[in-house]
Each structure stands twice: as structure tokens, then as C-alpha cells.
Amino acid sequence: MAAAIFTPPNLKASPTTWLRSRSLSTTFGVTSVYFRRRSENRRCLVVYSMDSKPTVLVAEKLGEAGLELLKDFANVDCAYNLSAEELCTKISLCDALIVRSGTKVNRQVFEASGGRLKVVGRAGVGIDNVDLAAATEYGCLVVNAPTANTVAAAEHGIALLTAMARNVAQADASIKAGQWQRNKYVGVSLVGKTLAVMGFGKVGSEVARRARGLGMHVIAHDPYAPADRARAIGVTLVSFEEAIASADFISLHMPLTPATSKILNDDTFAKMKKGVRIVNVARGGVIDEEALLRAIDSGTVAQAALDVFTVEPPPKDSKLVQSDKIIATPHLGASTVEAQEGVAIEIAEAVVGALKGELAATSVNAPMVPAEVLAELKPYVELAEKLGRLAVQLVAGGSGMKTVKITYGSGRTGDDLDTRLLRAMITKGLIEPVSAVFINLVNADYTAKRRGLSITEERIPLDAPPEDPLTFIQVQIAHVESYFPTAISDSGMVTVEGRVKDGIPHLTKVGTFEVDVSLEGSIILCRQVDQPGMVGKVASILGEENVNVSFMSVGRIAPRMHAVMAIGVDEEPSKGALAKIGEIPAIEEFVFLKI
């Protein structure tokens, strides 16, 4: 068990008082000690914390391979068929929740979690059963498993397409009933027919590939799909109206959103070819089911094959299920042995990675960052958060942070540098050490706005190799005082700047002083009179305490004037050692920061 000393942020900084700020996450601990010449008493609160394994609630059945991955990292509670009340009761004890499509994760769930819930994993693609707005507000990352069941869903779509065209299900039921009705179940050929794929994402594009192999002419509608990707597999992107008007078969692969809810309705059915056939392996709510029945009765729609329904399971007396013009399956799109194991592994890896603080490429309520961009930005992400944490520790009371400016120096153009992730991590570094709020890419902008924090960004073009995304990152906080006044630059703002060197974040500027210290472990910043022996005096005090110095740098304006000495240390010096450093006559002020 570890103790940390925390002084409430509304108390003014006092001279000759050391402050250690509580750690707010298991990933990043922050401790700060400030020193000024005068002395004054100050109250502190001792806070104890104990690290433990996170708890993951698995609310719907998950493949064994995924469960084993989870159990290697977390305590796993498998509790299926929970009522809404039972879920809300359990969730306050959980760090992550994994569901499929049958569990509603609404605002009440996030409220009941009390802020503990950090990740919701959807074992599958669709996330319409998760309240994304509430998740974002509460800083909960939502991740899904969009790739593992792609092929299975596409195969099921093609299976329904061919079974519908050849009346396979009806003929099977007939022959098992002792009938032999060859003439009744004459089907239609797929070759040369036009298939409209509505939604050209992962599953839709895989259906298109397979339909092309069956000799079908494939068109697609998706307002967000790139035309070149469609052309690469021989598909033409068209408008919604053109797709439904010219198709012999329609295959639905769109998410359920307010814009797509009941997108196939009386009006759209009226615009279709007479005798069109419809396959839905997406979401039941995208079809107005009553309108579909009317379209079938009128002959506008010849047949439909449905794997999903507005209410699942549908009522036993559902006219959709009972119609001999409709093939129905019980949401089997992802139901293959391979897909179930793949989904379980994919969602388990995403949830564990998120709990470790890693960036999730499958997040659905945070900016989607391609894997190659994540890899490239990784050291700069670390730099960004640490600069934020350093900057906020240098702020001394006052009215609090209201205005922050972030400057990026880069040899790349604006279009080639996505700074959303970096801004989010700086925000995390600025807010977490002085609040109980957990910040991540999900809720960084929302939380900053809610706290009245205005963050602006500026990019400075540099003559630098474009292979490196950034040359430097600078963080400035306006209209505040500082525990370490040297950190205030000529602009009047607390200023810290850093760079990545050999993959390691470095602090390279404090205020107007150039320094160079690795952002690892703890840092001591000293403003001193520039004179011989200063480095030796400080190093000697630290050596007597068996504190290892990992890095040391001195920046000065001119010889024999003022200088800033930045010292990286592996261990935390005792209060006595820090007091001795403060007693060195040539040292005017110093600050101890633990990142």
C-alpha cells in the first residue's frame, strides 16, 4: 500500500512546503514538490491507494479463447441474462463490460457505474445497443470487433441470397412434410442480375466480391465509401434512389442510426422494381416491417431473407416469420465456430489494451486513428501527456487554467498531421493531476469544454524531414501564476516545450531557458546564479541520498548570469535532501516534479 500527500488545489502554494499530488491512475503517477524561500505552514491530506486487478463483467456468452485472454489480465465475472436492474447493480464494481447485441448499455448503466466503467466492448460490429453519447460524457471508451466476423456475416448474406433465389428453405420444409412440388418452387437465376449493396463497409464489400463471383452486376450506395475502393472490386457507387430503383436484389449492410431507421418503408418500396428481393443481415430496424409485409402482399417485393428483426426474438405469431415469402434465421450472421472465437479474441484484446491505456484502433466513440498512425505517433503521444502534466504542476493557484495554447513544429503540411490524439493527451495531462476526472481520447474535448478550458492549436511549418511527424510540441498556459516563475516566458505564459529524441520524450525548454532532460522518472528544475560548482553541489547532495542522476542539463542566457539546471533522477529524494538543495545560496528557486 502506498501513501501520497495531496493538497487541495484551492489552497495557495506556500513557501518551503513540499506538495505531493495524488496519483489518479495506475498508469501515470504524479508527484510534485515546490520550494520557495519563505516558510509557512500548510495542511495536507494523506490518501492511500492499492493497485489491484481490474474487473471485467462479461454479460453475454463469449468464446473460451477470449475469456482466457481476459483472465490473464483481469478478474472476470461472467453473468449472463442480467436484468437492467441487475446490470446497474453490478456495474459499479466493474472496470470493463463486454456485451453482444442483446444487452442494452444505456445512460443509466453509465450513471450507475459511478465513473468506474472505463471500457465497453461490443463483441461484434453494431453498437446501436450502446448509448455512445452517455459513454463519451462519462469518459468510457467503446470498442467493437469489426473484423473477426466480417467473412462469416458476408457468407451468411450470400447463403440467404442464394437460398431465397432458389426457394431452398420452402422446398426443404415441403419435402419433409411428404410433398414433392417441383413446379411450385421454381427459382430465379443470379447471373446477370443487379445486386444493390446498401452500405459498402467491411461486410458489404465482402458480399459484393462474392456476388461478383456469382456473375452478378453489383452496384452500391454508401455516402462515406471511397469510389476508388469500390472500383477496385468492380463495383459502381450510385445514389440511394438509383440503387433501389435499378436493383433486382438488395442486400442491406448499414448500421442502425436515426438516419437509417426504417429507411426501407412504404415510400422507398414504391420506388423499387416490381419483384425485387431483399436480404437483411444488418439491423432489423432499418426495415419498416409492417411496410415490408404490405410490399410483399402487393407483389412489389417478391421475397425477403431476414437474419435480423426490430425485436429479437420476434413474437411467435410474427407475420414476417410465418410468411412463406420470407426466409428467417435467428441472427446467425456471425455464428460460425471460427467467427465466434475470432470475435472473442478481438474484443478481449481490445478491452485489455484499453484497460492498459493503449490506443484502440477499434474505438467507436473516439477519433479513429489508423494503426500505422498510432505507431508513428506513439512517442509523441507520451511526450504530449507528460508536457501537459509538467505544465499544470507549475501553475500556482489563481483563477485556474482557462486558456491553453498548443504549438506544433513540423515539416509536414496540415493535411498530413492529425493532432486530435496529441491534443487529447495534452488535455489528459493538464486536467487529471488536479481533478478526479479520468481523461482519454473519448472525452478530452468534452471535458475541457465543460470545465471552461479553451485550447487552441497552432502549427509552425519547419524546414524539417517529413519522415518525422513533429519536431517539437510546446504547451503554454495563459493568465496564471507559477510555483516556478522561471517557467513564465516572455509572452507571460507558463511555457514548456519538448521533443522526441531516439524515441524518448525530452523536455527542451522551460520558460525562455533551453534545457535537455529525458522525461523519465523525476525531474528537479533549479533557477540559479550561473557559477562554477553548482552541478557538483547538487549532485553531491543527491549522491549522499543514494539518488541516481539519469540526466543533467544547464541552460543559460549568458555566462555568469542566470541559468536553469534540469536534473533527471531515478529515485525520489527525501524532503531533507530537497531542503539542502534549496539552502544552496546560489539557487533562487526550484521545483521537484515526479511524472
TORKE-121415 format. One line per 10 residues: number of its first residue (from 0); their letters; for each residue z, y, x of C-alpha. Coordinates in steps of 0.1 Angstrom, whole numbers, plus 5000, padded with zeros to 4 digits. Example, Ala and Ser with C-alpha at 12.3 -4.5 7.8 and 13.67 -1.06 7.14 Angstrom:
% residues 2
0	AS	5078,4955,5123  5071,4989,5137 .
***
This chain:
% residues 595
0	MAAAIFTPPN	5000,5000,5000  4991,5034,5014  5007,5068,5007  4987,5100,5005  5001,5136,5002  4983,5157,4976  4989,5194,4970  4977,5206,4936  4946,5227,4941  4960,5257,4922 .
10	LKASPTTWLR	4987,5262,4949  4978,5288,4975  4974,5275,5011  5004,5281,5031  5006,5287,5069  5019,5260,5092  5017,5235,5064  4997,5203,5066  4979,5190,5035  4965,5156,5030 .
20	SRSLSTTFGV	4943,5153,5000  4943,5120,4980  4915,5095,4982  4896,5094,4950  4876,5063,4956  4878,5031,4976  4846,5042,4994  4855,5076,5006  4890,5088,5015  4895,5125,5022 .
30	TSVYFRRRSE	4925,5139,5041  4929,5174,5053  4954,5193,5074  4952,5231,5077  4970,5252,5102  4976,5289,5104  5001,5310,5124  5027,5319,5098  5050,5294,5082  5061,5289,5047 .
40	NRRCLVVYSM	5075,5260,5026  5052,5241,5002  5058,5214,4977  5037,5182,4979  5033,5152,4957  5032,5117,4972  5006,5095,4955  5004,5057,4962  4973,5036,4957  4965,5000,4962 .
50	DSKPTVLVAE	4930,4986,4966  4921,4956,4946  4890,4937,4935  4871,4954,4907  4869,4936,4873  4836,4928,4856  4835,4919,4819  4806,4896,4811  4802,4899,4773  4772,4876,4768 .
60	KLGEAGLELL	4761,4844,4785  4749,4848,4820  4733,4823,4843  4756,4805,4867  4739,4818,4898  4746,4854,4887  4783,4846,4879  4788,4831,4913  4775,4863,4929  4798,4883,4908 .
70	KDFANVDCAY	4828,4861,4916  4823,4865,4953  4829,4903,4949  4849,4908,4918  4873,4894,4892  4850,4881,4864  4861,4879,4828  4836,4860,4806  4844,4869,4770  4816,4862,4745 .
80	NLSAEELCTK	4811,4872,4709  4836,4901,4711  4840,4923,4680  4836,4961,4686  4874,4965,4684  4880,4937,4709  4854,4951,4733  4871,4986,4732  4905,4970,4738  4893,4950,4769 .
90	ISLCDALIVR	4871,4977,4784  4899,4999,4797  4907,4972,4822  4872,4968,4835  4851,4985,4861  4818,4970,4850  4803,4955,4819  4774,4931,4816  4756,4926,4783  4723,4913,4769 .
100	SGTKVNRQVF	4708,4927,4737  4735,4915,4713  4763,4938,4723  4764,4975,4713  4778,4997,4741  4783,5029,4721  4803,5061,4728  4835,5045,4715  4832,5020,4743  4830,5047,4770 .
110	EASGGRLKVV	4858,5067,4754  4880,5036,4753  4873,5029,4790  4893,5060,4799  4868,5067,4827  4873,5034,4845  4840,5019,4835  4815,5027,4863  4786,5004,4856  4770,4988,4826 .
120	GRAGVGIDNV	4745,4961,4834  4719,4951,4809  4707,4916,4816  4671,4922,4806  4648,4952,4802  4655,4970,4769  4685,4993,4769  4685,5006,4732  4718,4989,4726  4735,5012,4752 .
130	DLAAATEYGC	4743,5049,4745  4727,5065,4775  4739,5100,4767  4775,5089,4765  4772,5068,4797  4758,5098,4815  4785,5121,4802  4812,5096,4814  4795,5091,4848  4787,5055,4841 .
140	LVVNAPTANT	4756,5041,4857  4734,5019,4835  4713,4993,4853  4690,4967,4839  4670,4937,4852  4634,4948,4846  4615,4924,4868  4630,4889,4866  4619,4882,4830  4586,4900,4832 .
150	VAAAEHGIAL	4564,4869,4836  4584,4850,4810  4580,4877,4784  4543,4881,4792  4538,4843,4789  4556,4843,4756  4534,4871,4743  4503,4851,4753  4517,4820,4737  4523,4838,4704 .
160	LTAMARNVAQ	4488,4854,4707  4470,4820,4710  4493,4802,4686  4487,4829,4660  4449,4828,4665  4447,4791,4661  4475,4786,4634  4494,4763,4657  4528,4767,4640  4515,4763,4605 .
170	ADASIKAGQW	4493,4733,4614  4523,4717,4631  4545,4722,4601  4518,4709,4578  4511,4677,4597  4548,4670,4600  4550,4673,4562  4525,4645,4559  4494,4666,4553  4461,4667,4571 .
180	QRNKYVGVSL	4445,4701,4563  4419,4708,4590  4399,4732,4569  4429,4753,4559  4439,4761,4595  4406,4773,4609  4414,4799,4635  4396,4827,4654  4384,4828,4690  4399,4852,4716 .
190	VGKTLAVMGF	4368,4855,4738  4351,4889,4733  4378,4902,4711  4395,4936,4718  4433,4935,4726  4452,4967,4725  4483,4966,4747  4507,4992,4734  4529,5000,4763  4515,4994,4797 .
200	GKVGSEVARR	4546,4988,4817  4555,4956,4837  4553,4932,4807  4523,4950,4791  4503,4949,4823  4510,4912,4829  4499,4904,4793  4467,4924,4800  4460,4904,4831  4463,4871,4813 .
210	ARGLGMHVIA	4443,4883,4783  4415,4893,4806  4416,4858,4820  4410,4845,4784  4379,4866,4782  4393,4894,4760  4383,4931,4763  4416,4949,4770  4425,4985,4762  4459,5000,4765 .
220	HDPYAPADRA	4479,5030,4753  4508,5044,4773  4513,5081,4778  4530,5075,4812  4508,5049,4827  4486,5059,4856  4449,5054,4849  4441,5040,4883  4466,5012,4879  4450,5003,4846 .
230	RAIGVTLVSF	4415,5004,4861  4426,4981,4889  4430,4952,4865  4401,4961,4843  4419,4979,4815  4409,5012,4799  4437,5036,4788  4429,5052,4754  4448,5073,4728  4471,5058,4703 .
240	EEAIASADFI	4447,5064,4674  4417,5048,4693  4438,5018,4703  4449,5009,4668  4415,5017,4652  4394,4995,4675  4417,4965,4682  4412,4930,4669  4446,4921,4683  4476,4944,4690 .
250	SLHMPLTPAT	4504,4934,4714  4535,4956,4714  4554,4963,4747  4570,4996,4742  4608,5005,4743  4626,5014,4711  4632,5051,4712  4633,5078,4685  4596,5084,4692  4587,5047,4688 .
260	SKILNDDTFA	4610,5037,4659  4587,5023,4631  4557,5036,4650  4537,5009,4631  4541,5020,4595  4521,5024,4563  4501,5053,4578  4492,5035,4610  4484,5002,4593  4460,5021,4571 .
270	KMKKGVRIVN	4441,5032,4603  4436,4997,4617  4407,4973,4614  4409,4950,4584  4421,4916,4595  4439,4929,4627  4465,4905,4642  4498,4918,4657  4521,4904,4683  4556,4919,4690 .
280	VARGGVIDEE	4577,4907,4719  4592,4942,4725  4617,4955,4700  4619,4948,4662  4625,4984,4653  4591,4996,4664  4576,4980,4633  4584,4991,4598  4590,4955,4585  4585,4964,4548 .
290	ALLRAIDSGT	4553,4982,4556  4541,4951,4576  4547,4929,4546  4526,4953,4525  4498,4954,4551  4498,4915,4551  4497,4913,4513  4468,4938,4512  4448,4919,4539  4449,4948,4564 .
300	VAQAALDVFT	4469,4927,4587  4457,4891,4588  4486,4876,4608  4516,4886,4629  4536,4868,4655  4571,4882,4659  4597,4874,4685  4620,4903,4677  4633,4918,4645  4651,4950,4633 .
310	VEPPPKDSKL	4682,4930,4625  4688,4899,4647  4691,4873,4635  4671,4882,4604  4685,4872,4570  4679,4836,4560  4658,4848,4530  4638,4873,4550  4603,4876,4536  4590,4881,4571 .
320	VQSDKIIATP	4603,4847,4583  4592,4829,4552  4556,4843,4551  4530,4817,4561  4510,4845,4577  4538,4852,4602  4549,4831,4632  4585,4838,4641  4606,4829,4672  4642,4838,4678 .
330	HLGASTVEAQ	4639,4864,4706  4627,4839,4732  4607,4863,4754  4630,4858,4784  4641,4823,4775  4628,4802,4804  4651,4785,4829  4636,4805,4857  4638,4838,4839  4674,4833,4829 .
340	EGVAIEIAEA	4685,4825,4864  4664,4854,4878  4678,4879,4853  4714,4867,4861  4709,4872,4898  4690,4905,4895  4717,4921,4872  4746,4907,4893  4731,4921,4924  4726,4955,4907 .
350	VVGALKGELA	4761,4956,4894  4777,4946,4926  4756,4970,4946  4766,4999,4922  4803,4990,4925  4799,4991,4963  4785,5026,4959  4750,5016,4968  4720,5033,4952  4704,5012,4924 .
360	ATSVNAPMVP	4667,5012,4921  4670,4998,4886  4692,5025,4872  4680,5038,4838  4702,5069,4833  4697,5083,4868  4666,5095,4886  4645,5065,4896  4643,5065,4933  4617,5041,4949 .
370	AEVLAELKPY	4632,5016,4973  4612,5030,5002  4626,5065,4995  4661,5051,4993  4657,5035,5027  4643,5067,5042  4669,5090,5028  4699,5067,5034  4714,5085,5064  4707,5119,5048 .
380	VELAEKLGRL	4725,5108,5017  4755,5101,5038  4751,5135,5055  4748,5153,5022  4780,5139,5008  4800,5145,5039  4789,5181,5042  4800,5186,5006  4834,5171,5014  4838,5192,5045 .
390	AVQLVAGGSG	4828,5224,5028  4852,5220,4998  4881,5213,5022  4875,5246,5039  4879,5266,5006  4913,5283,5001  4922,5288,4965  4910,5320,4949  4890,5317,4917  4875,5283,4928 .
400	MKTVKITYGS	4839,5273,4935  4813,5289,4913  4783,5293,4934  4768,5269,4959  4736,5272,4979  4719,5242,4995  4692,5247,5021  4669,5220,5034  4649,5224,5065  4619,5201,5066 .
410	GRTGDDLDTR	4584,5197,5079  4573,5183,5046  4559,5201,5016  4579,5203,4984  4560,5176,4966  4568,5151,4995  4606,5158,4994  4626,5148,4964  4660,5164,4968  4676,5152,4935 .
420	LLRAMITKGL	4696,5125,4952  4707,5148,4980  4719,5174,4955  4738,5148,4936  4756,5136,4967  4765,5171,4978  4779,5177,4943  4799,5145,4946  4813,5157,4979  4822,5191,4965 .
430	IEPVSAVFIN	4839,5180,4933  4856,5146,4939  4881,5158,4965  4895,5185,4942  4894,5166,4908  4899,5133,4892  4863,5131,4882  4841,5103,4896  4807,5118,4905  4774,5099,4911 .
440	LVNADYTAKR	4737,5104,4907  4742,5098,4869  4764,5127,4860  4763,5150,4890  4742,5178,4874  4760,5174,4841  4795,5176,4857  4785,5206,4878  4772,5225,4848  4803,5216,4827 .
450	RGLSITEERI	4826,5229,4855  4806,5262,4857  4793,5254,4892  4759,5269,4899  4740,5250,4925  4707,5265,4939  4684,5249,4964  4661,5264,4990  4636,5247,5012  4626,5262,5045 .
460	PLDAPPEDPL	4593,5249,5059  4596,5240,5096  4571,5230,5122  4586,5195,5124  4572,5160,5124  4566,5150,5087  4577,5114,5096  4613,5128,5093  4621,5139,5058  4646,5165,5069 .
470	TFIQVQIAHV	4656,5185,5100  4688,5199,5086  4709,5204,5055  4731,5234,5050  4758,5239,5023  4772,5273,5015  4799,5282,4991  4800,5319,4979  4828,5341,4968  4857,5321,4982 .
480	ESYFPTAISD	4883,5324,5010  4887,5298,5037  4916,5280,5053  4895,5282,5085  4880,5318,5083  4856,5310,5112  4837,5288,5087  4826,5320,5068  4792,5330,5081  4776,5365,5083 .
490	SGMVTVEGRV	4765,5360,5047  4801,5359,5036  4799,5323,5025  4817,5292,5038  4789,5275,5057  4785,5240,5072  4753,5225,5084  4743,5191,5096  4716,5169,5110  4709,5132,5114 .
500	KDGIPHLTKV	4707,5120,5150  4698,5084,5157  4706,5075,5121  4741,5091,5124  4752,5122,5104  4763,5151,5127  4780,5184,5120  4759,5210,5138  4771,5244,5125  4803,5259,5112 .
510	GTFEVDVSLE	4800,5295,5100  4779,5311,5128  4790,5287,5155  4768,5259,5167  4786,5226,5173  4776,5190,5176  4800,5163,5164  4794,5129,5147  4807,5128,5111  4827,5096,5116 .
520	GSIILCRQVD	4865,5093,5114  4884,5125,5115  4874,5160,5128  4895,5187,5144  4879,5222,5144  4896,5248,5166  4888,5285,5170  4899,5296,5204  4896,5321,5232  4868,5307,5254 .
530	QPGMVGKVAS	4887,5300,5287  4889,5271,5312  4911,5241,5304  4910,5242,5267  4893,5209,5262  4917,5193,5287  4948,5207,5269  4938,5194,5235  4926,5160,5249  4959,5156,5268 .
540	ILGEENVNVS	4979,5161,5236  4957,5136,5217  4959,5111,5246  4997,5112,5246  4995,5101,5209  4970,5073,5218  4944,5091,5196  4909,5082,5208  4884,5111,5211  4850,5099,5200 .
550	FMSVGRIAPR	4831,5132,5203  4837,5167,5215  4816,5198,5214  4821,5235,5220  4801,5263,5205  4805,5299,5216  4789,5333,5211  4792,5344,5247  4812,5334,5277  4849,5343,5277 .
560	MHAVMAIGVD	4847,5354,5241  4855,5332,5211  4844,5296,5207  4847,5268,5182  4857,5234,5195  4848,5204,5173  4866,5171,5182  4859,5138,5166  4889,5114,5166  4891,5077,5156 .
570	EEPSKGALAK	4928,5079,5145  4948,5104,5126  4970,5125,5148  5007,5128,5139  5020,5160,5125  5038,5166,5158  5005,5163,5177  4988,5187,5154  5017,5211,5158  5014,5210,5195 .
580	IGEIPAIEEF	4977,5218,5193  4985,5248,5171  5010,5260,5196  4984,5264,5224  4983,5302,5229  4945,5304,5231  4940,5286,5198  4939,5311,5170  4933,5287,5140  4924,5251,5135 .
590	VFLKI	4918,5226,5107  4921,5189,5107  4897,5171,5083  4895,5134,5075  4863,5124,5059 .
***
